Amino acid sequence: MMTKIEDLRTKSDDQLDAQLTELKREQFNLRFQAATNQLEAPARIRQVRRSIAQIKTLQNERAAAAAAKA
């Protein structure tokens, strides 16, 4: 389930924080599965990593916009 940036832009900051926390938890679990050779979908690691990066980028954009207004 790849996250679209347009979908992320419609979410509030709290929703993004919650999704980021969930993705980091999933990333940890995937790394654990990979280390124990139980990983079923290796491509999911890349998808999760990219989704995390998209959320962080969006958060940084919002923080920069807020700083520019202040």
N, CA, C and O atoms as CSV, one atom per row, in Angstrom:
chain,resi,resn,atom,element,x,y,z
A,1,MET,N,N,0.849,-1.180,0.000
A,1,MET,CA,C,0.000,0.000,0.000
A,1,MET,C,C,0.893,1.242,0.000
A,1,MET,O,O,1.292,1.741,1.052
A,2,MET,N,N,1.186,1.712,-1.171
A,2,MET,CA,C,2.042,2.888,-1.303
A,2,MET,C,C,1.227,4.140,-1.027
A,2,MET,O,O,0.096,4.269,-1.496
A,3,THR,N,N,1.796,5.050,-0.275
A,3,THR,CA,C,1.102,6.265,0.094
A,3,THR,C,C,1.293,7.317,-0.985
A,3,THR,O,O,2.411,7.558,-1.442
A,4,LYS,N,N,0.205,7.935,-1.382
A,4,LYS,CA,C,0.278,9.019,-2.356
A,4,LYS,C,C,0.495,10.324,-1.613
A,4,LYS,O,O,-0.096,10.547,-0.557
A,5,ILE,N,N,1.334,11.181,-2.156
A,5,ILE,CA,C,1.650,12.443,-1.495
A,5,ILE,C,C,0.403,13.322,-1.406
A,5,ILE,O,O,0.253,14.087,-0.453
A,6,GLU,N,N,-0.494,13.219,-2.392
A,6,GLU,CA,C,-1.728,14.011,-2.348
A,6,GLU,C,C,-2.584,13.606,-1.159
A,6,GLU,O,O,-3.209,14.449,-0.516
A,7,ASP,N,N,-2.609,12.303,-0.870
A,7,ASP,CA,C,-3.371,11.819,0.284
A,7,ASP,C,C,-2.772,12.339,1.584
A,7,ASP,O,O,-3.495,12.678,2.522
A,8,LEU,N,N,-1.438,12.399,1.629
A,8,LEU,CA,C,-0.778,12.872,2.841
A,8,LEU,C,C,-1.027,14.357,3.066
A,8,LEU,O,O,-1.169,14.797,4.207
A,9,ARG,N,N,-1.081,15.128,1.991
A,9,ARG,CA,C,-1.261,16.576,2.122
A,9,ARG,C,C,-2.611,16.934,2.735
A,9,ARG,O,O,-2.754,18.002,3.329
A,10,THR,N,N,-3.606,16.052,2.597
A,10,THR,CA,C,-4.935,16.337,3.134
A,10,THR,C,C,-5.031,16.023,4.626
A,10,THR,O,O,-6.011,16.390,5.274
A,11,LYS,N,N,-4.018,15.344,5.175
A,11,LYS,CA,C,-4.073,14.942,6.575
A,11,LYS,C,C,-3.555,16.047,7.487
A,11,LYS,O,O,-2.752,16.890,7.086
A,12,SER,N,N,-4.040,16.016,8.725
A,12,SER,CA,C,-3.588,16.982,9.726
A,12,SER,C,C,-2.220,16.555,10.256
A,12,SER,O,O,-1.757,15.444,10.002
A,13,ASP,N,N,-1.591,17.455,10.994
A,13,ASP,CA,C,-0.280,17.151,11.567
A,13,ASP,C,C,-0.358,15.964,12.526
A,13,ASP,O,O,0.540,15.122,12.549
A,14,ASP,N,N,-1.426,15.898,13.314
A,14,ASP,CA,C,-1.581,14.787,14.258
A,14,ASP,C,C,-1.739,13.462,13.528
A,14,ASP,O,O,-1.186,12.445,13.946
A,15,GLN,N,N,-2.496,13.477,12.434
A,15,GLN,CA,C,-2.677,12.257,11.655
A,15,GLN,C,C,-1.355,11.806,11.041
A,15,GLN,O,O,-1.059,10.611,10.997
A,16,LEU,N,N,-0.557,12.772,10.566
A,16,LEU,CA,C,0.745,12.432,9.997
A,16,LEU,C,C,1.667,11.848,11.067
A,16,LEU,O,O,2.384,10.881,10.811
A,17,ASP,N,N,1.647,12.430,12.251
A,17,ASP,CA,C,2.468,11.900,13.350
A,17,ASP,C,C,2.075,10.461,13.678
A,17,ASP,O,O,2.935,9.604,13.886
A,18,ALA,N,N,0.777,10.209,13.721
A,18,ALA,CA,C,0.298,8.864,14.036
A,18,ALA,C,C,0.710,7.867,12.951
A,18,ALA,O,O,1.134,6.751,13.250
A,19,GLN,N,N,0.581,8.282,11.693
A,19,GLN,CA,C,0.953,7.393,10.596
A,19,GLN,C,C,2.462,7.154,10.589
A,19,GLN,O,O,2.915,6.046,10.303
A,20,LEU,N,N,3.234,8.183,10.902
A,20,LEU,CA,C,4.686,8.039,10.955
A,20,LEU,C,C,5.088,7.044,12.038
A,20,LEU,O,O,5.964,6.206,11.825
A,21,THR,N,N,4.451,7.138,13.191
A,21,THR,CA,C,4.734,6.208,14.285
A,21,THR,C,C,4.414,4.776,13.873
A,21,THR,O,O,5.180,3.853,14.147
A,22,GLU,N,N,3.278,4.606,13.216
A,22,GLU,CA,C,2.874,3.270,12.775
A,22,GLU,C,C,3.854,2.712,11.735
A,22,GLU,O,O,4.212,1.535,11.783
A,23,LEU,N,N,4.283,3.560,10.800
A,23,LEU,CA,C,5.222,3.111,9.774
A,23,LEU,C,C,6.584,2.761,10.376
A,23,LEU,O,O,7.226,1.803,9.946
A,24,LYS,N,N,7.019,3.529,11.361
A,24,LYS,CA,C,8.299,3.209,12.005
A,24,LYS,C,C,8.218,1.879,12.741
A,24,LYS,O,O,9.176,1.106,12.752
A,25,ARG,N,N,7.073,1.619,13.353
A,25,ARG,CA,C,6.875,0.333,14.030
A,25,ARG,C,C,6.912,-0.801,13.010
A,25,ARG,O,O,7.529,-1.840,13.245
A,26,GLU,N,N,6.240,-0.589,11.864
A,26,GLU,CA,C,6.247,-1.615,10.817
A,26,GLU,C,C,7.656,-1.815,10.269
A,26,GLU,O,O,8.067,-2.944,10.003
A,27,GLN,N,N,8.395,-0.717,10.101
A,27,GLN,CA,C,9.768,-0.816,9.612
A,27,GLN,C,C,10.622,-1.642,10.565
A,27,GLN,O,O,11.424,-2.466,10.124
A,28,PHE,N,N,10.457,-1.429,11.855
A,28,PHE,CA,C,11.195,-2.214,12.849
A,28,PHE,C,C,10.855,-3.694,12.710
A,28,PHE,O,O,11.742,-4.547,12.707
A,29,ASN,N,N,9.559,-3.990,12.595
A,29,ASN,CA,C,9.134,-5.390,12.470
A,29,ASN,C,C,9.687,-6.026,11.198
A,29,ASN,O,O,10.096,-7.187,11.207
A,30,LEU,N,N,9.701,-5.266,10.105
A,30,LEU,CA,C,10.235,-5.796,8.850
A,30,LEU,C,C,11.737,-6.068,8.961
A,30,LEU,O,O,12.233,-7.078,8.462
A,31,ARG,N,N,12.449,-5.161,9.617
A,31,ARG,CA,C,13.893,-5.384,9.808
A,31,ARG,C,C,14.131,-6.618,10.665
A,31,ARG,O,O,15.062,-7.384,10.415
A,32,PHE,N,N,13.297,-6.806,11.665
A,32,PHE,CA,C,13.416,-7.975,12.541
A,32,PHE,C,C,13.150,-9.249,11.737
A,32,PHE,O,O,13.873,-10.235,11.879
A,33,GLN,N,N,12.118,-9.230,10.896
A,33,GLN,CA,C,11.811,-10.389,10.064
A,33,GLN,C,C,12.950,-10.685,9.094
A,33,GLN,O,O,13.291,-11.845,8.865
A,34,ALA,N,N,13.541,-9.627,8.521
A,34,ALA,CA,C,14.641,-9.818,7.578
A,34,ALA,C,C,15.843,-10.449,8.276
A,34,ALA,O,O,16.521,-11.305,7.708
A,35,ALA,N,N,16.098,-10.023,9.503
A,35,ALA,CA,C,17.245,-10.547,10.246
A,35,ALA,C,C,17.058,-12.010,10.613
A,35,ALA,O,O,18.035,-12.746,10.751
A,36,THR,N,N,15.810,-12.438,10.770
A,36,THR,CA,C,15.537,-13.830,11.139
A,36,THR,C,C,15.100,-14.669,9.937
A,36,THR,O,O,14.604,-15.784,10.098
A,37,ASN,N,N,15.288,-14.124,8.735
A,37,ASN,CA,C,14.943,-14.820,7.487
A,37,ASN,C,C,13.488,-15.246,7.418
A,37,ASN,O,O,13.184,-16.322,6.902
A,38,GLN,N,N,12.583,-14.417,7.931
A,38,GLN,CA,C,11.158,-14.718,7.871
A,38,GLN,C,C,10.399,-13.699,7.029
A,38,GLN,O,O,9.170,-13.644,7.074
A,39,LEU,N,N,11.122,-12.899,6.270
A,39,LEU,CA,C,10.510,-11.826,5.503
A,39,LEU,C,C,9.830,-12.386,4.260
A,39,LEU,O,O,10.460,-13.070,3.453
A,40,GLU,N,N,8.525,-12.087,4.110
A,40,GLU,CA,C,7.767,-12.601,2.965
A,40,GLU,C,C,7.744,-11.635,1.796
A,40,GLU,O,O,7.703,-12.058,0.641
A,41,ALA,N,N,7.770,-10.319,2.089
A,41,ALA,CA,C,7.673,-9.320,1.023
A,41,ALA,C,C,8.824,-8.316,1.148
A,41,ALA,O,O,8.661,-7.269,1.774
A,42,PRO,N,N,9.974,-8.622,0.566
A,42,PRO,CA,C,11.131,-7.727,0.687
A,42,PRO,C,C,10.876,-6.330,0.130
A,42,PRO,O,O,11.470,-5.364,0.608
A,43,ALA,N,N,10.015,-6.205,-0.864
A,43,ALA,CA,C,9.729,-4.896,-1.455
A,43,ALA,C,C,9.010,-3.977,-0.474
A,43,ALA,O,O,9.047,-2.756,-0.624
A,44,ARG,N,N,8.361,-4.557,0.524
A,44,ARG,CA,C,7.625,-3.748,1.496
A,44,ARG,C,C,8.569,-2.858,2.310
A,44,ARG,O,O,8.175,-1.775,2.742
A,45,ILE,N,N,9.801,-3.304,2.521
A,45,ILE,CA,C,10.769,-2.490,3.255
A,45,ILE,C,C,10.987,-1.167,2.526
A,45,ILE,O,O,11.001,-0.108,3.153
A,46,ARG,N,N,11.154,-1.222,1.222
A,46,ARG,CA,C,11.371,-0.017,0.421
A,46,ARG,C,C,10.147,0.890,0.436
A,46,ARG,O,O,10.276,2.110,0.539
A,47,GLN,N,N,8.962,0.298,0.333
A,47,GLN,CA,C,7.731,1.073,0.353
A,47,GLN,C,C,7.576,1.821,1.671
A,47,GLN,O,O,7.221,3.000,1.682
A,48,VAL,N,N,7.839,1.144,2.770
A,48,VAL,CA,C,7.704,1.759,4.090
A,48,VAL,C,C,8.724,2.885,4.244
A,48,VAL,O,O,8.401,3.963,4.742
A,49,ARG,N,N,9.960,2.623,3.811
A,49,ARG,CA,C,11.010,3.637,3.931
A,49,ARG,C,C,10.655,4.890,3.134
A,49,ARG,O,O,10.871,6.008,3.602
A,50,ARG,N,N,10.116,4.705,1.941
A,50,ARG,CA,C,9.721,5.844,1.121
A,50,ARG,C,C,8.536,6.589,1.722
A,50,ARG,O,O,8.490,7.818,1.675
A,51,SER,N,N,7.589,5.866,2.281
A,51,SER,CA,C,6.444,6.517,2.915
A,51,SER,C,C,6.890,7.357,4.106
A,51,SER,O,O,6.388,8.461,4.317
A,52,ILE,N,N,7.828,6.833,4.878
A,52,ILE,CA,C,8.371,7.588,6.005
A,52,ILE,C,C,9.033,8.865,5.497
A,52,ILE,O,O,8.844,9.940,6.067
A,53,ALA,N,N,9.802,8.743,4.434
A,53,ALA,CA,C,10.487,9.908,3.865
A,53,ALA,C,C,9.489,10.942,3.351
A,53,ALA,O,O,9.706,12.143,3.512
A,54,GLN,N,N,8.405,10.491,2.740
A,54,GLN,CA,C,7.390,11.419,2.243
A,54,GLN,C,C,6.749,12.190,3.388
A,54,GLN,O,O,6.547,13.400,3.288
A,55,ILE,N,N,6.431,11.499,4.467
A,55,ILE,CA,C,5.799,12.157,5.611
A,55,ILE,C,C,6.762,13.164,6.234
A,55,ILE,O,O,6.365,14.284,6.555
A,56,LYS,N,N,8.021,12.773,6.405
A,56,LYS,CA,C,8.996,13.684,6.995
A,56,LYS,C,C,9.211,14.904,6.107
A,56,LYS,O,O,9.350,16.018,6.611
A,57,THR,N,N,9.239,14.706,4.802
A,57,THR,CA,C,9.396,15.823,3.876
A,57,THR,C,C,8.227,16.785,3.998
A,57,THR,O,O,8.414,18.001,4.043
A,58,LEU,N,N,7.028,16.237,4.051
A,58,LEU,CA,C,5.835,17.069,4.179
A,58,LEU,C,C,5.842,17.830,5.507
A,58,LEU,O,O,5.473,19.004,5.552
A,59,GLN,N,N,6.260,17.165,6.586
A,59,GLN,CA,C,6.337,17.833,7.883
A,59,GLN,C,C,7.355,18.972,7.842
A,59,GLN,O,O,7.115,20.040,8.404
A,60,ASN,N,N,8.495,18.745,7.175
A,60,ASN,CA,C,9.499,19.794,7.071
A,60,ASN,C,C,9.002,20.955,6.230
A,60,ASN,O,O,9.292,22.110,6.541
A,61,GLU,N,N,8.257,20.671,5.168
A,61,GLU,CA,C,7.679,21.737,4.339
A,61,GLU,C,C,6.720,22.584,5.157
A,61,GLU,O,O,6.733,23.812,5.076
A,62,ARG,N,N,5.885,21.915,5.947
A,62,ARG,CA,C,4.913,22.648,6.776
A,62,ARG,C,C,5.615,23.476,7.843
A,62,ARG,O,O,5.201,24.599,8.130
A,63,ALA,N,N,6.669,22.930,8.428
A,63,ALA,CA,C,7.413,23.674,9.456
A,63,ALA,C,C,8.094,24.897,8.836
A,63,ALA,O,O,8.130,25.964,9.449
A,64,ALA,N,N,8.626,24.746,7.635
A,64,ALA,CA,C,9.282,25.869,6.966
A,64,ALA,C,C,8.264,26.943,6.600
A,64,ALA,O,O,8.549,28.136,6.707
A,65,ALA,N,N,7.089,26.524,6.174
A,65,ALA,CA,C,6.036,27.489,5.826
A,65,ALA,C,C,5.569,28.236,7.076
A,65,ALA,O,O,5.317,29.440,7.024
A,66,ALA,N,N,5.455,27.532,8.182
A,66,ALA,CA,C,5.030,28.159,9.439
A,66,ALA,C,C,6.099,29.143,9.930
A,66,ALA,O,O,5.777,30.213,10.447
A,67,ALA,N,N,7.358,28.772,9.765
A,67,ALA,CA,C,8.452,29.648,10.184
A,67,ALA,C,C,8.520,30.900,9.310
A,67,ALA,O,O,8.868,31.984,9.778
A,68,ALA,N,N,8.181,30.729,8.033
A,68,ALA,CA,C,8.220,31.865,7.111
A,68,ALA,C,C,7.110,32.875,7.444
A,68,ALA,O,O,7.283,34.081,7.265
A,69,LYS,N,N,5.978,32.368,7.927
A,69,LYS,CA,C,4.873,33.256,8.294
A,69,LYS,C,C,5.165,34.019,9.578
A,69,LYS,O,O,4.733,35.158,9.754
A,70,ALA,N,N,5.898,33.378,10.463
A,70,ALA,CA,C,6.166,33.977,11.781
A,70,ALA,C,C,7.258,35.036,11.737
A,70,ALA,O,O,7.589,35.624,12.766
